[in-house]
């Protein structure tokens, strides 16, 4: 079975903190795929919207942002 998890976890993956570790996704070989900001304002940038896949099976996925302008 192939599983891809897409959700808004409200955990900023641009910052290294305990919130990422508390999701426990890495302990099941899931890797975050989005490596760029998904929400940007005048004062901050965050990556709280992410896609998680089994890092042992999906190694060549390339995710890029689409700019609205």
C-alpha positions as CSV (number, residue, x, y, z in Angstrom):
1,X,0.0,0.0,0.0
2,X,1.3,3.5,-0.9
3,X,0.4,6.2,1.6
4,X,1.0,10.0,1.1
5,X,-0.1,12.3,4.0
6,X,-1.1,15.8,3.1
7,X,-2.4,18.0,5.9
8,X,-2.0,21.3,7.8
9,X,-0.2,20.2,11.0
10,X,0.5,23.8,12.1
11,X,4.1,22.8,12.7
12,X,6.6,25.1,11.1
13,X,9.1,22.9,9.3
14,X,11.5,25.8,8.7
15,X,12.3,25.8,12.5
16,X,14.0,23.1,14.4
17,X,12.0,22.5,17.6
18,X,10.2,19.8,19.6
19,X,7.0,20.2,17.7
20,X,8.4,18.4,14.6
21,X,9.7,15.6,16.8
22,X,6.3,15.2,18.6
23,X,4.6,14.3,15.3
24,X,6.6,11.0,15.3
25,X,6.5,10.8,11.5
26,X,10.2,10.4,11.2
27,X,10.2,7.3,13.4
28,X,8.0,5.6,10.8
29,X,10.3,6.6,7.9
30,X,8.1,9.5,6.8
31,X,9.9,12.5,5.5
32,X,8.7,16.0,5.0
33,X,8.8,16.9,1.3
34,X,8.1,20.7,1.2
35,X,11.4,22.5,1.8
36,X,10.2,26.1,1.0
37,X,7.9,28.5,2.8
38,X,4.2,27.8,2.2
39,X,3.0,30.9,4.0
40,X,4.7,34.2,3.7
41,X,3.8,37.6,5.1
42,X,5.5,40.9,5.4
43,X,7.1,39.8,8.7
44,X,7.4,36.0,8.6
45,X,7.7,32.9,6.5
46,X,6.5,29.4,7.6
47,X,6.2,25.9,6.2
48,X,3.1,24.7,8.1
49,X,1.6,23.0,5.1
50,X,3.5,19.9,4.2
51,X,3.4,16.6,2.4
52,X,4.8,13.5,4.1
53,X,5.8,10.3,2.2
54,X,7.6,7.1,3.0
55,X,11.2,8.3,2.6
56,X,12.4,4.8,1.8
57,X,10.1,4.4,-1.2
58,X,9.7,7.9,-2.6
59,X,13.2,9.4,-3.0
60,X,12.9,11.2,-6.3
61,X,9.9,13.5,-5.7
62,X,10.5,17.1,-6.6
63,X,8.0,19.6,-5.1
64,X,8.1,23.2,-6.2
65,X,6.0,26.2,-5.3
66,X,3.6,27.8,-7.8
67,X,3.8,31.6,-7.6
68,X,0.5,33.3,-8.0
69,X,1.9,36.3,-9.9
